[in-house]
Amino acid sequence: MRVLILIASFAAVAAAQAPAASTIRKEQLKADLFFLASDALQGRLTGTREYAISAEWVASRFERMGLKPVTGSSFRLPFTLYISRLENGNALTVPVAGGGARSGRVGEDYYPLIFSANADASGPVVFAGYGIVAPEHQWNDYRDVDAKGRIVLALTGEPGADDPKSPFDGLVTSEHSNLLRKALHAQEQGAAGILFVTGRDPKRAAARFAAGARGYWPETPPRIERYTLATMADRLHIPAAEISPGLANLLLGGDLAGAAEAAERGEGQRLTQGQPVALKARVRRIPYEDHNVAGMIEGADPKLKDEAVLITSHYDHNGAEGSQIFNGADDNGSATVGVIAIAEAYIEAARSGKRPKRTVIFTSWGSEERCCGPLLGSWAWTETPAWPLEKTAAVLNMDMIGRREEVPVNAGSRFNGLQPQTAESNANSVNLIGSSYSPALAAAAREANKDIDLLLRFRYDNNRSNLLRRSDQWPFLQRGVPALFVHTGLHPDYHTVNDRPERIDYDKMERILKMVYQLSWNLANQDGRPAMASPRVIPDPD
């Protein structure tokens, strides 16, 4: 009933048209995007000179139009990432039946994970199921497990991964499957170290482990580096590694399949006998200073200005390889120039004496694309917020807003879980993902769209494509902040060299930005805030 009341109040208040919407023009969007997605910026890969230029360009636009920094005096908000390198001295020793021990081989039997602490551990093994602690789902794999001083063995993934009615996020891989978070849970339980193994489909898992282990620590650093967010990695002080299914079978007395079945029921506590397992992880962390870019227009209401609506995008992409440039026009140059255009509309409105009641923050995140895991800039914000999360009314995240969703028949793994569909069928459509977390926010979006008449599609919240967690609204949803992902959909040019600015639908992009501007204006001026659904109902898969 509370949600229904909020929805009704939104519909009543949202009639006023957002001022200065006419300043959002396709001609300016096109001019900006032809710069940001130009060959000269070489695909804006994290760690490159062109990536830094892109951040500076967004920051300079914010400063020139008259936004204020969110904190301090700079529009660039630093956060630290780690690049990891495997050092000498890694070792894993496991007991074998009848006494004695076996030494594991890096890249064949096991490999330290990139977020592992540089540490040693020794102790008996305890099986802790999936290693998940999720009180909101009444799930705790350590409920009957004594991990203190032991080496935890945990499965990768999560229970019910193929079940659309999974208690976690349906078909979407939930945050509880994150290996670093599992390692931190083990550490909180007093574990000396943690080993991970894939327990589903043993034959397939063994083949995948062999292929993955060979490439996990390449001799030559890759073109696209893997990163870990320092604020999270710094909390981990125990060694962490992934082991082969064969080695896990050895530790579990030949019953990895049985252990995996028990884990689905939330059962753990299987101890090995004999001498302890010994694990040494030698991983060097190299710090890299990255940046989010953020500016704001302060709210006019003396009380409500302490609350904020965030309008966000990410400015990074996948760089270049020789003459092959991944321009990233749709992903995500389109939304980055869109954030700038909406900010300029707010500034123009303020010049005419019309400012929002709440503060509105405009943010372009760094390193959204980067492993491991992705969304590093937005996770950095939620780890150390530049604006309090409890005073964040809503987040409107835009990612790929310049094309028409197109999924060819037999499109391949990049389109996993998506039904075949033509670009023509999506000429007027835009996906609003994350609406199941806040029906009130979805209702506000419908109200904002009344005069723009886009086809709003509330889908993919329960879809094995994982689109729900593949952009920067995800960290905010995990922290209880209402957030929507505005997304025109994947297409054959996604993450290819053909994602270029001349292929963008600028007319449609302009209309989407006017809808997002109207939605943000309504949210910034209403007396109430959209509520998170409690309890959240996971929708049927699409």
Phi, psi and omega in degrees: 000323180299317180296319180297320178296317179297318179299316181297319181293324177299314183298326182285328188269340195273020187282330185292132180286137178297131182289153174064023178297334182293346178287344176278104188232140182299329181296318179289321177301316181296316180298317180293318184288327177293339172277307188296326180257024180284162175299330182298331181267004163050033173080005168053049181280133177312133177092354182261163177299320182292327175297315179296321178297320180298315178298318180294324179296315178297315180299320181292325177294317178299316181293315184296324182282343175108015173291163175255148172298148180287323178213143180067213184243003184244146174277349178261120183254113186282149168214158187253134172247159173246134163264135184252145176228137179281128179259174173285156174103004176290144181203147174218123179238128182235148179286153176237157182301139179084007180099170182086185184211159178238135178265125179282156181248126179299131179087355176235308181261334183196168169205138175296146179274155189294339180267000184302144171288156175276087193207166176246151176210149177210138179164168176294156181271140171234132179273125184241038176059233178272356179068028185258138170238110184222080183300331179293342177249011183053043182235125178212105181290352178257009184303317181243026184242127174263103184263354187298123179074009184249168171265117180280134170251122183227150178280147169288163178081207185205162179295150174063034186297332181256013184256116179298344178255022176306141179293351181270268179231036181064230180281346179283135176291118185281168179294340180293346178276352182298122186294324178296319178295323177296319178298320178294323176298316179299317179299318178298331179276001178091011181295148178275336180191174180218139175240139178246151175210148174272124186256349182276141174049073190309316182296315180293321179297321180295318179294318180294321179297316182300317180291317181292322182295322181296326184258358186294320177240080182294149179296322177258128179306138184289160175299316178259108183290157171258141185231156171234140178288123188298321183298333176273313182298326182295341180278347183266127183237006180246156179286148181221136181211159171253138182242163181287153174303326178297316179293322178295321177300321178299316181291330185259018178067031177081016186233048176299319180298318178294322177296321179295321177296320178295323180298326177298335179264002180082028182252140177222222174058060170243113185259144171278162177252165175086206188291155183285163170280142177238129183231128173238124177246128179237094183232126180264131179258123180252116184285145175224127180272117179252177183214136157269158177239126185213141173217167184213159167244123187288140180294154184270339183277129184303329180264312186289342181294346176282351175255156185223149166252130180257134173242119195225163175205182167232146187256355183272164171210208194253014169074210184217151176230100187064233180274357180272111184251126176268087191295329178062046180292308177285320184248093359226039174301326183302311182284331179296314177289335176293319176300318178299317181296319178293321177299319179294326176295318177297318179295318179297320177297319180297325179297331179267012176089013182243101179246149179291156178291314177273160172289142175242127182249134180248122187226138170240117186279149172268153169053044174291323186283344196277141172277149010222118357268180183285186178064037190293323180293316180288325173297322179300319179297315182288335175287319180226080190294133171283344173223135185303134180296325181290347177250020176259111186288321182192156175237126176248100184260128179248132180210113183066084182238017188245008184227192175241131180302132181214118181238104180293159171296138182054049187284343179099181189294334179298336182248025183305128177090352183261138180284143175304137180200152183265158175298322181298323180291344180245024183302326184244010188259152173218135180273134173246101188260138182104003184295335181293341176283337181208088175303330179295321179291323176298319178296322178296324178294318178299319179296317181295335185272355190304317183269353182261327170064040166285158172271102180278127182242113182265082185221174176077008175287342179222075188215137185291356173296340183064019179302328181304324185255012187259012174215180199283001171285337187303310179302325180289320176299323179291340180256014173081022179257125177302132184207144176238146175253111180267121196205121179279354171110163177285162180203167184301339179274355181303126179058034174235174179288354180270001177279080188243158186295335180287351180262005183278143174269091187289330176298311179295319180301317178300316181293321178298317181293325176293324176294315179296320177299314179298316179299313180296322179297316178299313180297325182284345185244350179287154177291320182264172178242148176295138182266151169284145179291132180218107359279156177286134176259117180286122183290162175297147179295152182285000000 
